[in-house]
Amino acid sequence: MKNLDALLHHPASPLQLIEHEVFSRSDLRLFVKRDDLLHPLISGNKWRKLKHNLREAERLGYSKLVTFGGAFSNHIAATAAAGEAFGFSTLGVVSGEEIGAVNPTLSFARQCGMNLIFTSRANLRNYSETELLKLLEIEHSDAFILPQGGANCLALLGCREIISETVAQHGFAPDYFITACGTGATLAGIASGLTGESKALGIAVLKGGFLNNEVEKLLLECFGDKASNFANWALQNDFHFGGYAKWTPELIEFINDFKKKTGIPLDPIYNGKAFFATFQLAMQGFFPAGSTIVLVHTGGLQGIVGFNERFDNILH
Ligand SMILES: Cc1ncc(COP(=O)(O)O)c(C=O)c1O
C-alpha cells in the first residue's frame, strides 16, 4: 500500500489578492490561485492532474508509471518527482531529436529515478500511447499509462477541485477563472466544476485555434451527454506570441515586472502568457466593472532554468 495521503489531502493553495492599478481603476478584483505553491516539485496543474491518476494507479495495484512528453516538459518533471515522492518507478518517453538528451528538465527527471527513452517528435504526435509503446518495443503490462500532458478524465477531476477550493476560500463564486491552455485539460476540468454565473477563460499558448475542439472532445469523453452542462467557458487565441514556447521582449519584460511588483514568478511558456493576456483584457475593457477574477497559477517554474540557459538569463 502506498501512502498517498499528502497528495489526496493537501491544504488549499493560497488565494492571493493582487493590488494593481490596471484592475483597481476598472473596478476589478484580481486574485491569483497559487497552485504553484502546492508542492515544490509537483506544482500547479501537475499536482491537480496527477492526484486522482496516482490514486487509480495505486488502486489497480500498479507500481510503475509510464508517460510521454517534450524534452522540457513540466509533466515529465512532475511525474518523475511524483514517482519518487509516492513510491512509483517511472519511465518517460521523450522527444529527443533536436536537443539531445541533456537539459535541466531531463537531468532533474533522471535524478528522481526516471528512466528515459527518446523518440522523434513526429512519433509522439502521430501515435497513440499504446501504439508508441509497441513501436518502441516497451513492455508495459505492469505500468499505469499517463498520456502526454497528463490529460485524461482523472486529470479533469483534479482540476475541477480548483473551483470548489476557491469558492470555499473566497466565500462566493468569482466571476472568472482564467488558466493557460496547452492540451485544454485544465480548462475542461475547471469548466466542469463551475458553479452559478462563474465563467472559465482559457488562454491558448499554442497557435492554430484547435483547442476549442480539444476541450469539447475532453468534456464529451469524460462527461458524455452531460458535457453540454459545462458550456460556460471560452478560449482566447490572441496571446500565443507566435506559438508554443515562442516569446517577445514585451512578454519577458511583463514577467520580470510582474515578479518585481508582486513577488510571484511566472514561467514564459504558460503563465507568462496567461497573466499578460489577463492584463491586456482588463485594459481593453473585456471584464465588466465589479468583476472578480481568479487567475490560476499553474506552476511550470522548473522550466525557467532551461529557458534562461538558452536565452542568456533574461528572466530575473
Ligand atoms: C505550467 C503549465 N501550465 C498550463 C499548462 C496547460 O495545461 P493543459 O495542458 O491542461 O491545457 C501546462 C501543460 O500541461 C503546464 O505545464
Ligand as a Chemical Component Dictionary entry (heavy atoms), coordinates in Angstrom:
data_LIG
# 
_chem_comp.id                   LIG 
_chem_comp.type                 NON-POLYMER 
_chem_comp.pdbx_formal_charge   0 
_chem_comp.three_letter_code    LIG 
# 
loop_
_chem_comp_atom.comp_id 
_chem_comp_atom.atom_id 
_chem_comp_atom.alt_atom_id 
_chem_comp_atom.type_symbol 
_chem_comp_atom.charge 
_chem_comp_atom.model_Cartn_x 
_chem_comp_atom.model_Cartn_y 
_chem_comp_atom.model_Cartn_z 
_chem_comp_atom.pdbx_ordinal 
LIG C1 C1 C 0 2.679  25.035 -16.203 1  
LIG C2 C2 C 0 1.596  24.647 -17.119 2  
LIG N1 N1 N 0 0.505  25.425 -17.197 3  
LIG C3 C3 C 0 -0.518 25.146 -18.011 4  
LIG C4 C4 C 0 -0.490 24.035 -18.817 5  
LIG C5 C5 C 0 -1.644 23.783 -19.716 6  
LIG O1 O1 O 0 -2.445 22.800 -19.185 7  
LIG P1 P1 P 0 -3.323 21.895 -20.122 8  
LIG O2 O2 O 0 -2.368 21.028 -20.895 9  
LIG O3 O3 O 0 -4.155 21.117 -19.191 10 
LIG O4 O4 O 0 -4.089 22.780 -21.023 11 
LIG C6 C6 C 0 0.622  23.162 -18.774 12 
LIG C7 C7 C 0 0.690  21.953 -19.612 13 
LIG O5 O5 O 0 0.209  20.941 -19.304 14 
LIG C8 C8 C 0 1.687  23.483 -17.914 15 
LIG O6 O6 O 0 2.779  22.719 -17.832 16 
# 
loop_
_chem_comp_bond.comp_id 
_chem_comp_bond.atom_id_1 
_chem_comp_bond.atom_id_2 
_chem_comp_bond.value_order 
_chem_comp_bond.pdbx_ordinal 
LIG C1 C2 SING 1  
LIG C2 N1 SING 2  
LIG C2 C8 DOUB 3  
LIG N1 C3 DOUB 4  
LIG C3 C4 SING 5  
LIG C4 C5 SING 6  
LIG C4 C6 DOUB 7  
LIG C5 O1 SING 8  
LIG O1 P1 SING 9  
LIG P1 O2 DOUB 10 
LIG P1 O3 SING 11 
LIG P1 O4 SING 12 
LIG C6 C7 SING 13 
LIG C6 C8 SING 14 
LIG C7 O5 DOUB 15 
LIG C8 O6 SING 16 
# 
